[in-house]
Each structure stands twice: as structure tokens, then as C-alpha cells.
Amino acid sequence: VVCSWMESDSESLTDLFEDQDQADIISCIENDVCVEYPSTTIVAHSELKIALTSTLGDCPSNGSVRFGPNSGNELQDCQNQAQHSGYRNTAIFSQSNCQGEPNFAIPVLPENSEVGHDSDSESLTELFLDPEDCILEPQALPTSSSTAHAAKHQSWGRDDVRVLVDDPNNTMTWAPCLHWSEFTEAIYAEVVIKNSTPLVVHGTMDLWSAEERESFSLQWLRQNYAEQQVQLRDVEQLENVDGWSLGQYIDFMEDVERRHTINLYGKDITCPEAWIGLLKEKLGTYFCLSQDDLFTSMPDILRPETLMFYLGYEGNRTPGHQDICGTLGHNLMAWADNNASSFWFCARGSDKALADCFWTSSSHIQHQLDNLEHDNIFLHPKRLAEASFPVFVIEQKMGDFVLIPPSSPHQVINMGGRSIKVAWNRMIASSASCSMASIAQLRTLLKPELYRIKATVFYGLKHVLSEYKSRASRGISVDADFLEKLGHLMRVYIFFR
């Protein structure tokens, strides 16, 4: 294993090895990262400018750090090439065999220390009296960025977040909020669309009957949908878990001791039919497939399914991400335990580029695919409070309706108990340009375009033009809102066709 102390963050390890059989192409990543390649792992600490690179053989992996047959010649070749490439302070850390757990740690080099080219692991270790001065023992390295933060969120709670948000010395602030009785389409257009700011509407279910509210409860789900198969998400391992029924998961959540042994989240579950009609009646134009939703205009065979519900408990979380294809996000907490809530940390959609860079660079242990497009970075609130852009915080409780603007990066964590949240996405005429702009990034990342964006705009425009002709033939004038909708779709269609 070769440890190279970099002189500057701008230097690269790409040219460290001339022989590609020794290691894959390597990049020097800034800001505390761990990147896995097929045969290489790098651990870098931006502040101390340390990068660790392991050369590999046929030995088994240990966590994120992999070890190979560390022959003296191979390591000496690596060291020589490191020196030849201009990297000073190169030291070799060897391991005698590939069996058992790694038995050494990587020392932290003081910024002003000088280590000769002939240094070995023993002479370096003598510089440090306290074992805690080491960065990480290799076996302690988690296998994912989400796992790196798994323990961290356990050490903070709702009061800690509230203190951060109320502190005038950081960029955190409470998201705009209002009561359902005050909510209008004009406010929605101004805050969420024009200002690209998240919004929370309280009291959405205040006027619902007891029977209507009860239909969203765990008891109702158990009685009516216990046999429905669900795919759960292991939040720590970032893996999907099959083989559970809804009834089994509800039983699991009721066992407090058991649910603290593994962090399983019920995400993207198909909504009961009974909920759809009720939500459409109560929420009107803000519900999916409403009159303003462009997906309504698509043929059934092309129309995406955007409606789902989330069933979870305290500690369940969704890493930083943005809603699919630049669509508008909607989330209603329809049922919750008395003490349950969810904390949302959101950036404006207009700050997406800054937020993407911030989330990625702030990941303590980073995989090569760590970014907001891969849903695998959950940041500590204290780190989010250091952002250079506003971070809007929402504490969502039962009956709270959260509205997320297009391309808004956000992460969510559940606290205090169990909850049911219904979520859906919409694309409307005034947000279509955001969706179209997302196509280039999706193609760059080789990600599927789950919502057929161009087709949606095409069929939406076709529907609006048909309505315009129908009104004209009947002598019915069109209002300013209709013309604005038509204008949005025409501009997007002409620009991107």
C-alpha cells in the first residue's frame, strides 16, 4: 500500500502508476472521500492532503479497503513511481498476508511534517503517541456513504435541529408555511414555481371526517391490504429487501425492540384505490392527474405512475436527492403516531448546482457514484448549516402537505414514531422547462428517463391546442391563464424539438 502526502489539492494521482496492471486509473478526490474502483480504493483527507492507494491481487476484500499480495518489489516499484511523478513524503505500509482483519491504521501527518522517501510504517508510527491520532482503521471503513452517517444522525434530535434553524449565524431557515384555508394557486405559483422555494401547508386534513382520516391508518391498511407484497429499503446498506407483505412490515414496526435492530423503510408502495378518489376530491388541482397535470394528456400506455406511499418509523431516512425529471414534488403526511414527525432539509431548485457540489463534497466516505442523482448521501444538519446557499427546513407532522419545487435537492428523516406519507409528482406547463432541462443530465449519467418528458410536453401541447380550437369554434374566449399555459408549452416545444 502506498501512502502519498499531496503537496496541493490540485495535484492528481492519475499518473502515479505507469503499469495499469498494478492499479486502475486513480483520481485524487478532495473533501474526505473514499472511492471504490474495480481494483483500487482511495481514502483522501482534504485538510491534511493524504491519499491512500491500495494495489491489488487476488485476495479477499475487507470492507472498502482491499489488500493484495504486498511483495516488496511491487511496492518498491509503486514507491519509485510515486517519487518519479513528483510526490514527496511517500511511505510504504505493508501487510504480511491476506488473511484475517487488517491490523494497522493510517497515521495523520501534521501539515508541516517532513517524511523522507525511505520512511517505513514503523518510523511513521513513532511520530504518534495516541492511537486516536489515526484517521480510520481500514476495517472500520463503512461500505457506503449512507452507512458513514448512520451513527451520526442518532446523536442529534429535533431540538438540535430547531436550535440550528433559529441560529441567525448560519444559512438554515424555516420554509414558508401557511394553513390550508389560506392556500391558493397564486401562492403556489409564486412561492414554489417562480421563487423555486419549498412550501408547507398545515391543516390539510382539518376538515376531513374521522372516517376519512381513519382510512389512512395502520389499522385500516392491516385490515384491507395485509397481503400486499412490498419491497423495503435497508437504509444503512442501501439495498432493497424483498419477501415482505404489508402486514408483516406493520407487525415489524409495532415491535419497538426489533425495529431498532435494522433500519427498514417502506418506500414507493402502491397506493390503495380507496385513497386515490379521496385525495383527488380533497386536494383538487394539487393532486396527480388533475386538470393542470400534463401527464393527464398522455395515452394510458405512456402515462407514468407517480403516486406512491411511504410507511416508516423513526430513523428511516431518504438521502439527498431531487424528484424525478425536474417534476414538482408533493407529500402529505396522512397518518402518524402522536409524537412522530419528519424533518426535511431542502435547497431551492435554482441552487441545484451549488447544492449538488455541496452534498457530494461533504460526504465523509464517498463512492464514485455519490451525488444527488444516486440518492446515497445523507448529511448531518450541522454540515448543512455551513452551506453557502439557503437550506429550508420543514418539520412535517400529520396533516402537513409539503410542496417541493422542480430540481430542488432535499433529504428527509423520520423522528419520534411511525408515519404514513402519500407522495406524487406532477409536471405542469410552467414547470415543463425544468423537466426538459433535466434530459441532458440524465443522459450524461446514463440514467433512464423514467418520465417521457418530450412526449409529455408534446401531448400536453396537443391537448391545449385542441381545447383552444374547441373554444374558438364555440365562440368562447380564452383567459390570460390559458394563454400563459399555451405560451409555456409552445416555448418549450419550439426550443427543444
Secondary structure, 3 states (H helix, E strand, C coil): CEEEECCCCCCCCCCCCCCCCCCCCCCCCCCCEEEEECCEEEEEECCCCEEEECCCCCCCEECCEECCCCCHHHHHHHHHHHHHCCCCCEEECCCCCCCCCCCCCCECCCCCCCCCCCCEHHHHHCCCCCHHHECCCHHHCCCCHHHHCCCHHHHCCHHHHHHHHHCCCCCEEECCEEEHHHCCHHHHHHHHHHCCCCEEEECCCCCCCHHHHHCCCHHHHHHHHCCCEEEEEECCCCEEEEEEEHHHHHHHHHCHHHHCCCCEEEEEECCCHHHHHHHHHHHHHHCCCCCCCHHHHCCCCCCCCCCEEEEECCCCEEEEECCHHHCEEEEEEEEECCCCEEEEEECCHHHHHHHHHHHHHHCCCCCCCCCCCCCCCCCCHHHHCCCCCCEEEEEECCCCEEEECCCCCEEEEEECCCEEEEEEEECCHHHHHHHHHHHHHHHHCCCCCCCCHHHHHHHHHHHHHHHHHHHHHCCCCCCHHHHHHHHHHHHHHHHHC
